[in-house]
């Protein structure tokens, strides 16, 4: 489609580009403001020998904003300024713009901002308020692009200069453009176009504005021309598509104008068509009951130049807003838009905010790829919109999490879950999804509804997987408690409140010592012990576990070396490694550094991991396990049987030991106790060639029972509690005798 970027209403013939034309001796003065001499040379070389509108180009150079100001104070014939944004400082170009418009009052000169820094953008209010003609990266200005931009700018400059004698007309143009530039919504902008054009020409406001957006939406469909604003005899046609308008004589005129990208200036109507660099198009149709005189034509011509800039800038504003408030992958409002809606709307009583999280969505993307994952998310978005029409707001909050806002009686968990009863069809595959929900009832604007629903969802994912939970005050209390504990935990290591306790591991045959498990402990400011099951998960979720884990490894290995030197015998040392640590890119290097620095052998170190880490089946995780096992490190599965291990998968892993969880040992109260799980784990370990260690052994009955079924190793209060190093040494002295 033809572009309108260099075309406005033309009422007299102009020489075609490249055709012979009469050249005026009075040239156009082009001021180049840039601190890079190469830019000056390249610009002048690119445009040398050319003429625009029959007049040659005269170049003036300034290498700073201050020098440019002095030149402009002396020369009032500058027509166009090619202005670098960043010179003396990052704001020097924009500061000069303000000087040109405010202090020097140069309204006619055209300003084209250029930058050599991709991604740098001037303040939007500067573009809006100071009639900047164009803004591009220097690399975008090819010779043709620069010539085209200067042609448009010089045409506008010449028209403004010619019309300066008509102060009233000039004020109308500037006033109208300023008002349009201040409009940030399509409807308001479109109404402003009708009002300003008809006011400029002193016509009755009989008109409508249609917008055509050729960009494809997320379903691959092309947008249709739609009425954005209508006045006079067209009132009431807003939001209707062009083809559905009840004006058969009007539709083909607008359609042809949009297709050709050309203005139509007929006896009884006027059609203005504008195209942005992003491809959006605007058609302005106005009834025109009388011919226009020459002054009105000149005013309209200048106004069209300004209107095109306004339309371009509004398109940029809208595009930026779309990026800011709409999720580009699924075409739904994003979290920011959701928060803005909640903050601005007063909802009637009985409304609910629900957060819907797709269970295990990461597995689909890992297996099928991110493109299939995105397509699946788009299908989820479409189904939520179609099957929950009562929801007044649906958005994508984060990742695989969607937000729903609507009447509580309509957004009941069962109805939301029903949206996922049917499989989703993606690229020939049928995919079944389940979801977990957290929700809160809301009625006041602002507040913490989104955060509260998030707390409910977080609790639901732990307690009611594939279920739903409503927010309650205790969730808020727990969240506050965790935040406070996290702050205390951050300072605990520096205050030396964190320390290691070591629990001996022994054989069940004769009680001989095998080694120790290093356990992280926390004694708070008040001397109270903080349970590990409270602060360890918090350290994992916050990422603190990476630093804490390195400290644990370094301290534990150094202690192992110290104990071996003191008692002149080798032990093994077990440390717990969370999935967060194991997946950290620096884990392997940190582990080796701690081991080498302590001077202990890999064979003496046992890494206790959880079943969840194994069942992630991440290729990188498995390769790292294989490498560590090949290097001699022992790998043990902690709390085995409490997770969801696949036995077939387990046989292929580089595992050395299974640890029977204490919850399976506790039911052993006498020799006739019916506890099958310890026996099953022992048999499994035997079949796989793995050693088995029982945790939480507290009584002789338990020790005898485990020994009879073949379990050879144990740890627990029957043998020794976890002890700080000093107590451990006393325990070892009594058991082994000091060798120092």
N, C-alpha and C positions, 0 to 999 in steps of 0.2 A: 504494500500500500504506500502511496506517495507520502513523504514526510512533509509536515508543515513547519519544520523548524526554521526555515529561511524564507517562508512565504507568508505575507500578510495580504490584505486587500490591495490590489494593484489596479490603478485607474488610468495609467498611461504605459505605453510600451517602453521597455528597457532593453538595452543591447544585450544579446545573449553572451554568456561567458565565452571568451575567446574570439568574438567577432570584433571587427574594427569599430572603434568608437571615438568620438571627439573627446579629447582629453583636456581638462581645464588645467591652467597653469597653477591654480591654487590647490595645493594638495591637502590631504587629511593628515593631521598631526597625531601620531601614535606615540604615547609615552610608555616606555618599557621600564618597569621598576623591579629590579632583581639584583641580589648581591652576587650573582654568579655571572662573570663576563661571558662565559660560553653560551649562556641562555640568550644574551643580547645578540651575539654574533649569529647564533642559529636562527633566531626569529627574523632578523633583518635579511639574512641570506635566503630564508624560506620565502619571504615576501618581496624580495627585490625585483624591480621591473614590473610589478603588477599595479593595476589601477582598479579602483572600485567606484562604480557609478561615474565613470569618466574622469576621475580625479586620482592623481598619483598619491603614493604614501610617503609621508615624511616622518622619520623616526627620531625620537629624542630619548636619551638614556639617563636613568638615575639608578645609583647603586645602593641606595638606602632610602628609608621612608623620609628621613629629614631632608635629603637632597631633593626628593620628589616634591616635597612641600614647597621648597624654595622655587623650583621650576614652575609649579602651578601658580604660585603667587605672582610670577613675572609673565607667564604666558597663559592667556585665557582662550587660546585657540585649540587646546588639546581636545581631541574628539573622543579618543578611546585610551584607557589605561589598562595595560597588561600587567597586573599587580601580583607579585610574589607574596604569599601569605606569611611565610616565616623568613625574617631577615635578621635585624639586630636582635630580636627576640621572637618568641612564638606568637606574640600579639601585635607585632609592628605593622603588618599589613592591615589587620582589622582596625587598628588605631588610626591608620592613615585614611581608611574609608570614612571613619567618623569625622576626621578633620576636613576631608573633601566635601562632605555633605553639610556638616554643621557649621564649621568655622569659615571655610572658603565659599560656601553656598554655591557650589558648582553642581547644579541640578541636571544639566544636559549631558555632561561627560558620561560616557559609558564605562563601567568598571567590570573587568573580567578577571576574576581571581584565579590564580594558578598556584599549585603546590607541587613540590618534589617529594613530599612525604605521603605515600599511599596510606589511606585510612584516616588521614587528618582531615577534619571538617570544621568550617567556621561555625560560629554561633548562629543558630537558626534565626534569631531576631535580627542579626546583622543582614542576612540575606533578605529577610522580609522587609525591613524598614528602610534600607538604603538602595533599593532598586539595582542590585547587582545583576549584571547581564548574564553571566555564566560563571560556573565554578567547576574546574576540572583539574586532574593531575596532569603535570607537564607532559608525561609520556603519552597522554591521550590526544594531544594536539598535533595531528599530522598536518601536512601542508594544506590539504583540502579542508580539513576540519577548522583550521585556523582562519583560512580565507573565508569560509562560510560564516564562521562566528563573527568575524570583523565586518562582513557585508551586512549582516543583520544589525549589529551594533551601530554601524555608521549610518544605516538607513534611519534608525530610531533617533540617533543624535541629530541628523540633518533635519528631521521632521520637528524635533523639539526646538531646535534653533529657529526654524522657519516660523514656528507657531508662537515663539516667545513674545511677539508683538501683540498676540491675543492673550493677555494675561488671564482673562476669565476662562478661556478654553483650556489653557494649560493647567490652571488650578483644578478644573473639573477632572482632567485626566489623572493628575497626581492624587487627588482626593479619592477618586474611584479606585485606583490601583492600590492605594494604601489600605482602603477598607477591605478590598478583596484579599489582600495579602494577610490581613488579620484573621480571616476566616479559616478555621481548621477542620470543618466538617463539610462533606460534599453537599449536603442539602443547603447549609447556610451560604456556602460559596456560590452555588448555582442560583439561589435567590438573589444574591448580591450581583451576579453577572447581569441578570435581567433588569434589576433596578438601576444599575449604573449605566448600562448601555442605553436603556430607554431614557434615563435622565440626561445623559450626554446629548442625545439627539432630540430631547424634548418630545418624546412619544409616550402614548399611554402604555403602561406595562402589560402588554398582551404577548406572552411568550412562554416558552418552555425550554428546558435544558435536558438533553439526554447524554448519558455517559456510556461508552462502550469500552469494555475491558477485555482485550483479546487474550490475556494470560489464561493458561489452563488452570483449573482448580485441581484438588487432590483426586478427583475421579476422572481426570483427563478430559473434562468437558470445557468448551470455550464459552466465556461469558456472553450474555446477550445485552443489547442496548436497552437501557432502562431509564425511565423518566426520573430525574432527581428533584426537579422543582418545576412548578407550573403556576402561572398567574393569568388573570383575566379570563377569557373564554376557555382556557385550557385548565382552569382550576379543578382539582380533584383527580388529576391523572398521575399524581406522584406514585412511585413504586411500580407502575405498570410497565410491561415490556413494550417496546416500540411497535412490534407487529400486532399487538392487541389494542392499539389506540383506535377509538371510534372516529377517526379522521382519515378516510382513505386517500384524500388528496395530499395530506401532510406526510404520511408515512414514506412514500417513495422519494420525496424530496430529501428528507433527512437521511434515508438509507443510502441514496446515491452520494450524498455529500460525505457520509462516513466512509463509504467504499472507495471514493476517489480522493478523499483527503483534501477537498477543495471547498472554498467559500462559494456560496451562491448569492448573487446580488440581483434580485428580480424586482419587478415593478411593485408588487404588493407584499413582498416578504423579504426577509434577510436571513441567511443561514451562515453562521460562522463555525468553522471546523478547526479544532486545535489538536495537535498530536504531541505527546511528550516523548522524551528519549527512551522512556520505559515501555512505550507502546500504548499507553492509555489514550483514549480519544474523547473529545467533548464536542457536542453539536449544540449550538445555540440558535433556536428558531424564534424569530420575532415578526409580528405583523407590522407592516410598514404602509400606512395609508397614504403617504405622500412622498414625492421625490425628495432626495437630500440635496442641499446646496453644497458648494465647493468647500466651505468652511467645515460643515458637518462631515464631509467625506474625509477631510484631512484629520479632523479630530478622531473619527472612527479608525482611521488607519493607524494613528499613533496609539490609540487605546488598544487596538488588537495586538500591537507589539508588546505592550505592557501586560495585557491579559494572558498572552502566551507564557510570559515569565511567571505570572501568578499561578497559572494552571500547572506549570512544571514544578514550581515550589510546593504547591499543595499536594501534588502527586508524591513528591519526596517526603513531605510530612506524613502523609497517609501510609506510605511504604514503611517509614521508620516506626510509625505507631503499630503497623501490622506486625513488624518484626518484634516489637516490644511486648505486644499483648496477645499475639496469636502463635500457637505452636505450629511451626511450619511443616512438621512431619505428618500430622493427622488433621490439620485444619480446624482445630478447636481452640477456644481461648485458653491461655496458659495460666499458671499460678498467679502471676502478677495481675492479670485481668480478673481472676476470681477474687483476689483480695480487694481490688479496686471496687468491684461490684458489691461485695459484702460491706465495704466501708461507706458506700454512697446510698445504698438502698435500705429503706425501712420496710421490713417484711411483715406481713400480717401474722397473727398468732397461728401456731400450728405448722410452721415451716421447718424443714429439716435439711441439714447439710450432711451428705454421705460421701465418704471416701471409699472407693472401690479399687482394690489392689489385686492384680492378676497373680495367682500363685505360680511360683517357679517359672516365671516368664523368661528368665535368663537362660534356661535350658533350651527353650525353643530357638532363641537367637544364636546360641552356641552351636546348636545342631543344624539349623536350617539357614542361618545367615541373617545379617541385619536387614537386608531388603525384604525378606519374608516377614521378619519381625515387624517392620514398619507397615507392611501391607496388612498384617494381622491387627495392629493397633488401629489402623484406619477402619477396618471392618468392625471392630469393637465400638469405635466412636459412632459409626453409622447406625449400628444396632441400638445403642443406647438412645440416640436421638429418635429413632423410629418407634421403639417400643416403650419409651418413657416420655411421651409428648407433653406430659404435665410438668416436667422439669423445666423451670424457667431459665436455668443456666447450667450448662454442661461444659466442663473443661478438662484438659489434661494437666494434672497437678505436677506430676514428676514421673519420668520413666514409664512404668507400666501401671501408673496410678491415675484414676479418673475421679473428678469431683462432680457431684450432683446436688442441685439445689431445687427444692420444690415442696409441695404440700406433703406433710408427714404421712398422711394416710395413703398417699400414692407411692411414696418411696420406702415402703416397708421392705425389710431385707429379703423376704421371700420373692417379692416381685422383681427386685433387682437381680437376684440370683437366677430367676427364670429367664432372664435375657441371655444366659449362658448355657441354657439347657441344650440348645441345638449346636452341633459342631459348626465351626467356621471353615469355609472353603477358601484356601489360599494356594494358588498355583497348582491346582489338582490334588491338593492334600486336605484331608479332613482333620481338623485340629479341635480337640475338646479342651475347654478351659474351665478352671474353677477360680473362684474369687473369695477374698476375705474382705469384710466391711467393718468400718468404724463410723459412727454417726453421732450427731448432736442436734438437738432441736434449738432453733434460733428464731429471734424476732426483732432484735435490735441491730441497727447498723454498727459497723466497726466491731469491737470486741475481739474475742479470741476463738471464734467458732472454728476457723480452719485449723488452728493449732489444737483445739480440743478434740476435733474429729481425728486429727493425726495421732493424738495420744491414745484414743480409743482403738484406732486401727493397729497401732503398735502393740497394744495389749492383746488384741484379738489374734494377731499373727503368732503370738506366743501361746495363748491359752485356747483359742478356738480356730485353729486353722480351717479354712473354708467356711467359717461361720461369721457371725457379726456381733459386735458389742457396742452398747451405747456409752457415751462419755459419762463419767461419774466424778464427784469431787475427789475421791481417793486417788484417781489417776493424776489429778493436778498436784496433790500432795506428794505423791511418789515422784513425779517429775521434778518438783522443786527440791525434794530431798536428794535426788540423783545429781542435780546441778550443784548443790552445795557440797555433796561428797566429791564430785569431780574436782571442784576448786581445791578442796582439802587434799585430794590425792596428788594434784599437780605439785603441791609444795611438800608432800610427805617425804619424798626421796631426799630433797635438800636438807630437811630437818632430821634426817637419819631415823625417821619413824618406821621406814620399811626395812625389813631384815629377812634373812633366810633361816628357816628351821629345817633340820635334817632328820628324817625318819629312817632308821636302819631297815634293811631288807635282809632276811635270813633264810636258811634252808629249813624245811620242816623235818628233815631227817634227824639232824643233830643240833639245829639251832646255830650253826656256824654263820658268821657274818659274810654277806656278799657285797654289800654296798649301801648306798643311801639314796633317798629321793629328796631333792631340794625343793622346799615349799615356801612360797612368798607369803610373808606375814606383815601385818600393819598394826602398830600400837599407836593410837591417836594421842593428841595433846593431853587428854585427861587420863592417859594410862590404860584406857580400855582397848581391847582387841577388836578390830573391825573384821567381821567374818569374810573369808575369801570369796564366798559365793555372792557377796554384795559388791565388792570393789573390782574383782577380776573381770566380770562381764562389762562393767563400766569402762575399765581400761581398754578392753577390746573394742567396744563400740566407738570410743573416742580416739583410738589410734595410739594412746599412751603405751599400750602393751608392747609396741615395737621397741621403744627406748627402755622400758622396764625389763623386757625379755633379754635384751643385750646385757643389762646390768646383772640379771639373775645368772646368765650363762657365765659371764666373766667372774663373778663372785663364787659361783659353785665350782667352777673348774680350778680356780686358785685354791679354794678350800680343799678340794680333792688332792691337789699336789701337796698341800701342807700336811694333810692327814697321812698320806703315803710316806712322806719324809719322816714324820714323827713316829709312825708305827712300823715302818720298814716292811710294808706289804702293800699289795695292790688291791684297790677297791674299784667299784664302778659307781658312777654318779648319774642319776636320772633327773632330767629337767622336763618340765611341761612346756610344750610349744603350741601356741594357739594357731588357728588357721590364718589369722591376720598377720602374725609374724612370718609364718611359713610362705605366704604369698608375697611378702615384701621383697623387692628386687635385691636388697642388700643383705638378706638373711644369711645366705651361704657364706658370703665374705665375712660377716660378723662372727658367725659360728667358727670359722677357721681361725680367725684372728684370736678369739677367746681361747680356743684349744691350743694353738701354738704358743701364745703368750704364757699360758699356765704350764706348758711343758708336759701335758698329759697325752696319752694315746687315744685315737678315735675309738678303739675297741673298749675303752673304759667309760665311754659316754653313751648314755641311753636317752633317746629323744622320745618322749611320750606324746603321742598325737591322738586326736579324737577320730571316731568313726566318720563324723561329718566331713572332715578334711579328705578322707579317703573316698567317700562316696561322691564328692564333687566331680571326680573323674576328669579333672583338668589335666591336660597333657603335660603342661609345664610342671605341675605338682608331682605327677608320677615320675617324670624324668628326674626331677630333683631327688625324690626318694631313692630311685635306683642309684643315682650317683653317690649319695651319702652312704648308702649301704655298701657300695663297692669300695668306698674309702675306709670302711671299717666301723662306722657309727652303727650302733644298735637302734632299731626302730621298734617301739612298743605301742600297742593300741590301749589307751587308757579307758577305764570304765567299760570294757567290752561287754556287749549285750544290751546296753541301754539305748543304742542307736538303731540304724537300719542297714546293717552291712549285708551285702550279697555274698553268700558263701563261695559261689563260683568265682566271683571277682576277687575275693579275699585270697584265694589260692595263688593268684598271679602277682601278688604284691610282695615287695621286699621287706617282710615283717619278721622280727625275731621273737617277739613275746606278746602274749595276750594277758591283760590284767583283769581279773574277775572283780567286778564292782562290789563295794562293801554292802550294797543293798541286797545282793544275792547271798552274801555270807551271813548277814544278821539273822535270817530265819533258822539257821542251824542252832538249835537249842539243846538237842540231845542226839544220841547215836541213831535214833529212829526217825529223825526229821526227814520229811519228804521234800527235798529241795533238788529238783532235777537240773536247774540251770548251771550250777557250778560243775556238775558232772558232765553235762553236755559240752561246756566250754573246754573242760579238761580233755575230753575225748577229741574234740575238734582240733585243739592244739597238738595233740599227739599225732593225729592223722596228717596234719600239715607240717609236722616236724618243728613245732614252735614250743618254747618254754611257756609255762603258765604261772603267774604269780597272783595270789589272792590278797586283796586289800581288806582292811578293817577286821583282822583277826583279833578277837579280844579274849577268847576263852580257850581252855585246853580242849574242851569238847569240839570246838570248831577246828582247832589245829589237827586233832586226831582224825576227824571226819575227812578233812581235805587231804590229809596224808594217805588215808586208806584208799581214796579214789584216785590217787596218783599225782596230786598236785605237790610240787616239790619246793615252791618258794612262797614266801608270805611276808607281809608287813602289817603292823597293827599294834594296838595298845598292850596286847599280851607280851610283846617283846620290848617295845619302847615307843614312847610318844615322840612326835616331832620336837626337836630340841635346838636351841641356839647353839652356836659353835662351842662356847665355853662349857655348857652342860654336856654336849656330845663328847667332848674330850674327857670330862670326868667319867662319863659312862664307859667310854672306851678304855680309860685307864683301869677302871675296876674290872673290865672284861678281858682286856688284852695285856694290860700293863704297859707303861710308857717305855718306849725304846730309846728315848733321848738321853 
